[in-house]
Protein backbone atom coordinates (compact mmCIF):
# COMPACT_ATOMS: atom_id res chain seq x y z
CA UNK A 1 0.00 0.00 0.00
CA UNK A 2 1.38 3.38 -1.01
CA UNK A 3 0.88 6.51 1.05
CA UNK A 4 0.95 10.06 -0.20
CA UNK A 5 3.21 11.89 2.24
CA UNK A 6 3.01 15.25 0.52
CA UNK A 7 1.86 17.96 2.93
CA UNK A 8 -1.34 19.77 2.12
CA UNK A 9 -0.83 23.32 0.87
CA UNK A 10 -1.25 25.99 3.53
CA UNK A 11 -4.75 27.37 2.95
CA UNK A 12 -5.25 30.32 5.26
CA UNK A 13 -8.08 31.87 3.27
CA UNK A 14 -10.76 31.15 5.89
CA UNK A 15 -8.72 31.20 9.10
CA UNK A 16 -10.21 34.49 10.30
CA UNK A 17 -13.74 33.17 9.93
CA UNK A 18 -12.87 29.87 11.62
CA UNK A 19 -11.26 31.69 14.52
CA UNK A 20 -14.23 34.04 14.88
CA UNK A 21 -16.54 31.03 15.05
CA UNK A 22 -14.29 29.43 17.66
CA UNK A 23 -14.38 32.63 19.75
CA UNK A 24 -18.19 32.75 19.56
CA UNK A 25 -18.50 29.07 20.51
CA UNK A 26 -16.16 29.55 23.46
CA UNK A 27 -18.14 32.57 24.67
CA UNK A 28 -21.30 30.46 24.48
CA UNK A 29 -19.59 27.71 26.49
CA UNK A 30 -18.60 30.26 29.16
CA UNK A 31 -22.17 31.55 29.36
CA UNK A 32 -23.64 28.05 29.58
CA UNK A 33 -21.15 27.07 32.28
CA UNK A 34 -21.93 30.20 34.29
CA UNK A 35 -25.64 29.36 34.13
CA UNK A 36 -24.91 26.07 35.93
CA UNK A 37 -23.02 27.75 38.78
CA UNK A 38 -26.10 28.47 40.88
CA UNK A 39 -26.82 24.72 41.03
CA UNK A 40 -23.21 23.71 41.72
CA UNK A 41 -21.49 22.78 44.93
CA UNK A 42 -18.28 24.57 45.93
CA UNK A 43 -15.99 22.02 44.28
CA UNK A 44 -17.87 22.06 40.97
CA UNK A 45 -18.12 25.86 41.10
CA UNK A 46 -14.33 26.15 41.50
CA UNK A 47 -13.78 23.73 38.61
CA UNK A 48 -16.16 25.65 36.32
CA UNK A 49 -14.65 29.02 37.26
CA UNK A 50 -11.13 27.72 36.58
CA UNK A 51 -12.20 26.30 33.23
CA UNK A 52 -13.88 29.57 32.28
CA UNK A 53 -10.66 31.44 33.12
CA UNK A 54 -8.79 29.14 30.74
CA UNK A 55 -11.48 29.73 28.14
CA UNK A 56 -11.07 33.49 28.50
CA UNK A 57 -7.32 33.12 28.03
CA UNK A 58 -7.98 31.08 24.89
CA UNK A 59 -10.31 33.79 23.59
CA UNK A 60 -7.57 36.38 24.07
CA UNK A 61 -5.13 34.17 22.15
CA UNK A 62 -7.65 33.55 19.36
CA UNK A 63 -8.39 37.26 19.04
CA UNK A 64 -4.67 37.95 18.75
CA UNK A 65 -4.42 35.28 16.08
CA UNK A 66 -7.41 36.82 14.27
CA UNK A 67 -5.50 40.11 14.12
CA UNK A 68 -2.41 38.33 12.80
CA UNK A 69 -4.41 36.43 10.19
CA UNK A 70 -6.29 39.55 9.15
CA UNK A 71 -3.01 41.40 8.70
CA UNK A 72 -1.58 38.47 6.73
CA UNK A 73 -4.69 38.49 4.52
CA UNK A 74 -4.24 42.20 3.84
CA UNK A 75 -0.59 41.54 2.96
CA UNK A 76 -1.52 38.72 0.60
CA UNK A 77 -0.09 36.02 2.91
CA UNK A 78 3.46 36.87 1.94
CA UNK A 79 6.05 35.15 4.05
CA UNK A 80 8.65 37.33 5.68
N, C-alpha and C positions, 0 to 999 in steps of 0.2 A: 504494500500500500504506500502510495506516494503522498507526501504532505507538502502543501504550498506554504513555505516559511517566509514569504515576502510580507513585510509589514504593510498594513493598510495606510493609504495616504492620510496625512493629517488634515482632516476636514473640520475647520473651526467656524464654518459659516453660521452655525446655529447655536454656538456655545452661549452667547448672551441670553438667548431665549430659554435655553435649558437651565441656565443658572437662575434666571428670574423665576422660573417655575419651581425650582428647588427651594428658593428663598420663600416663596409663597406657601409651599407645602410645609416647610419647617415652621413658619409662623402659625399655620393652622394647627400643627402638632402641639406647639406651645400653648395655644389657646385651649385646645381640647384637654391637655394635661392639667392646666390650671383650673378648668371646670371640675375636675375630679378631686381637687384638693380639699374641698369642704367635707367630703365623705371619707377622707383618708386618715389613718392613724399617723402618729408622729414619725414613725420610721418610713412609711410610704411617702409622707409629705416631704421629708428630707430627700428621699431618693428622687422624687419628681422635680423638686426645686433644683437639685444638682444637675439633673438631666437637662432641664430647661436652660440652665446657665451654659452648659456645653452647646446646646442648640443655638443660643444667642451668639456665642463665640463663632460657631460655624456660619451663622448668617453674616457676621462681620467679615469673615474670610471670603465668603461667596460674593458679597458686595464689592470687596476689593478686587476680586477676580473679574467681576462684571466690568469694572472700570478698566482693568487691564485689557480684557477682550474687546471692549468697545474701542479703546484707543488703537489696538492692533487692527481692528476692522477698518477704522478711519485711515490707517497707514497702509492698508492693502495687505496686511499680514506679512510684511517684509521682515526677514530675520536680521537681527543686528549683527 
